[in-house]
Amino acid sequence: MPAPAASMRVPPARQGPGPVPAALVDALALSIARRGAGALPGDRLAPGVGSGTELAQLRPYVLGDDVRQLDPAATARTGVPHVRLQVPERILTTWLVLDLSASMAFGTADRLKSDVAEGVAHVVGRAATRHGGRLAVLTAGGPEKMLPPRGGPHAKIGLRRLLDEGVAVDGAADRGLKPVLHKAGRLARQPGLVVVVSDFRGGLEWRKPLRSLGARHRLLAVEIRDPREERLEPAGRLALVDPETGRLIEVDTSRRGLRERFAAAAAAERATVATELRAAGATHVVLSTSGDWLKALGRALR
């Protein structure tokens, strides 16, 4: 019996994200964390009373209280045993939705779109696990996988292994972002940060679930583009394949009218995507496979 065909692959032209200086990553991680929650974990008070560092109440001891919460200073000052009740620190969970569809293996400039997505995922992972935060990862565009919320080195190791699997093969079953965003909405019960890294191609079915997420969470949408997706060069007759569907089409790029219509349609499509992302309440960042994506990300989040 033949082995089942692999559903994921490492693109042959994979370049990786390029140099990622630790100091710049740390600066971006801080910007992302603050943008996500308005404050870092520990800077915001969580509801309820429990173990933590912020004083919620100082009151006389009653039978059944945890003796470990006795406050020596207040007890000595009043002559009556007092206990300290504290507000627990809220741990920020970052939900990373990563598009690993076949179209992410495209790239005609310095690197592939999946290379840029890999670099962004690294920065988000660094931001998520600062100060005791947690990272959860959901993948779209191929076999839908999930890494549950985890902190520390385990979160980064899991993310690294997932990224090393590559992207979906051409023509692989792709349900798009919609079901994964729905799943994120069901799982992310506490307000946090949701980061969606995608080229946002193949339709707008993600609009409704993204708006639902935006009603409860901070959203950061990182759109990755390639220059050849926005314009055609006069290169004569070309045979083009849609990696999502496998559809083949032949075009004559020497025709000026065709190139102009293509550019206009591409610009209109990207404008619609930008409008929908803003309507969902997302901070929209556009990165390119051409140039230094890390500096562009830093400028966008300043």
Backbone hydrogen bonds, N-H to C=O, Kabsch-Sander energy under -0.5 kcal/mol:
donor,donor_aa,acceptor,acceptor_aa,energy
9,R,167,V,-3.0
14,R,11,P,-1.9
25,V,21,P,-2.3
26,D,22,A,-2.5
27,A,23,A,-1.9
28,L,24,L,-2.5
29,A,25,V,-2.9
30,L,26,D,-2.0
31,S,27,A,-1.8
32,I,28,L,-2.8
33,A,29,A,-2.5
34,R,30,L,-2.3
35,R,31,S,-2.3
36,G,32,I,-2.1
37,A,33,A,-1.7
38,G,34,R,-2.2
42,G,90,R,-0.5
43,D,40,L,-2.8
46,A,88,P,-1.3
50,G,86,Q,-3.8
53,T,87,V,-0.6
54,E,87,V,-1.0
56,A,85,L,-3.1
57,Q,85,L,-2.2
59,R,83,V,-1.9
61,Y,81,P,-3.1
65,D,62,V,-2.3
67,V,65,D,-0.6
69,Q,66,D,-2.1
70,L,67,V,-1.5
71,D,82,H,-3.0
75,T,71,D,-2.3
76,A,72,P,-2.6
77,R,73,A,-2.4
78,T,74,A,-2.1
79,G,75,T,-2.2
83,V,59,R,-2.9
84,R,69,Q,-2.8
85,L,57,Q,-3.2
85,L,83,V,-0.5
86,Q,50,G,-0.7
87,V,54,E,-2.9
90,R,44,R,-0.9
92,L,90,R,-0.6
94,T,92,L,-0.5
94,T,134,R,-2.7
95,W,93,T,-0.5
95,W,193,L,-3.2
96,L,94,T,-0.6
96,L,136,A,-3.3
97,V,95,W,-0.6
97,V,195,V,-3.3
98,L,96,L,-0.7
98,L,138,L,-2.8
99,D,97,V,-0.5
99,D,197,V,-2.6
100,L,98,L,-0.7
100,L,140,A,-3.2
104,M,101,S,-1.7
105,A,102,A,-1.8
106,F,103,S,-1.3
109,A,111,R,-0.6
110,D,289,T,-1.2
111,R,289,T,-0.9
113,K,106,F,-2.4
114,S,104,M,-2.3
116,V,112,L,-1.6
117,A,113,K,-2.5
118,E,114,S,-2.0
119,G,115,D,-1.9
120,V,116,V,-2.4
121,A,117,A,-2.5
122,H,118,E,-1.9
123,V,119,G,-2.0
124,V,120,V,-2.8
125,G,121,A,-2.6
126,R,122,H,-2.0
127,A,123,V,-2.3
128,A,124,V,-2.9
129,T,125,G,-1.6
130,R,127,A,-0.9
132,G,129,T,-0.9
133,G,130,R,-1.7
134,R,92,L,-2.3
135,L,150,R,-3.1
136,A,94,T,-2.7
137,V,147,L,-2.0
138,L,96,L,-2.8
139,T,145,K,-2.3
140,A,98,L,-2.3
141,G,176,G,-0.5
145,K,143,P,-0.6
147,L,137,V,-3.0
150,R,135,L,-1.9
152,G,133,G,-0.5
154,H,151,G,-0.6
155,A,151,G,-0.7
155,A,152,G,-0.8
156,K,152,G,-1.1
157,I,153,P,-2.6
158,G,154,H,-2.2
159,L,155,A,-2.0
160,R,156,K,-2.4
161,R,157,I,-2.3
162,L,158,G,-2.0
163,L,159,L,-2.5
164,D,160,R,-1.8
165,E,161,R,-0.5
165,E,162,L,-1.2
166,G,163,L,-1.5
167,V,9,R,-2.6
168,A,100,L,-3.1
169,V,7,S,-1.7
171,G,243,P,-2.8
172,A,169,V,-2.0
181,L,177,L,-2.6
182,H,178,K,-2.3
183,K,179,P,-2.1
184,A,180,V,-2.4
185,G,181,L,-2.2
186,R,182,H,-1.7
187,L,183,K,-2.2
188,A,184,A,-2.8
189,R,187,L,-1.7
193,L,93,T,-1.5
194,V,218,R,-2.8
195,V,95,W,-2.9
196,V,194,V,-0.5
196,V,220,L,-2.5
197,V,97,V,-2.8
197,V,195,V,-0.6
198,S,196,V,-0.6
198,S,222,V,-2.2
207,R,204,L,-1.9
210,L,206,W,-1.9
211,R,207,R,-2.2
212,S,208,K,-2.0
213,L,209,P,-2.0
214,G,210,L,-2.4
215,A,211,R,-1.1
216,R,213,L,-1.5
217,H,213,L,-2.6
218,R,192,G,-2.5
219,L,281,G,-0.5
220,L,194,V,-2.4
221,A,283,T,-2.6
222,V,196,V,-3.1
222,V,220,L,-0.6
223,E,221,A,-0.7
223,E,285,V,-3.1
224,I,198,S,-1.8
225,R,223,E,-0.5
225,R,287,L,-2.7
229,E,226,D,-2.0
230,E,227,P,-1.5
231,R,227,P,-0.9
235,A,233,E,-2.0
238,L,251,V,-3.0
240,L,238,L,-0.6
240,L,249,I,-3.5
242,D,247,R,-2.7
246,G,242,D,-3.5
249,I,240,L,-2.8
251,V,238,L,-2.5
253,T,236,G,-2.5
253,T,251,V,-0.8
255,R,252,D,-1.5
256,R,254,S,-0.6
259,R,255,R,-1.9
260,E,256,R,-2.4
261,R,257,G,-2.4
262,F,258,L,-2.6
263,A,259,R,-2.3
264,A,260,E,-2.3
265,A,261,R,-2.6
266,A,262,F,-2.6
267,A,263,A,-2.3
268,A,264,A,-2.3
269,E,265,A,-2.3
270,R,266,A,-2.3
271,A,267,A,-2.1
272,T,268,A,-2.0
273,V,269,E,-2.1
274,A,270,R,-2.4
275,T,271,A,-2.2
276,E,272,T,-2.4
277,L,273,V,-2.3
278,R,274,A,-2.2
279,A,275,T,-2.2
280,A,276,E,-1.3
281,G,278,R,-1.6
282,A,277,L,-2.3
283,T,219,L,-2.3
284,H,282,A,-0.7
285,V,221,A,-2.8
285,V,283,T,-0.6
287,L,223,E,-3.2
287,L,285,V,-0.5
289,T,225,R,-1.7
293,W,291,G,-1.0
296,A,292,D,-1.8
297,L,293,W,-2.3
298,G,294,L,-2.1
299,R,295,K,-2.6
300,A,296,A,-2.0
301,L,297,L,-1.6
302,R,299,R,-0.8
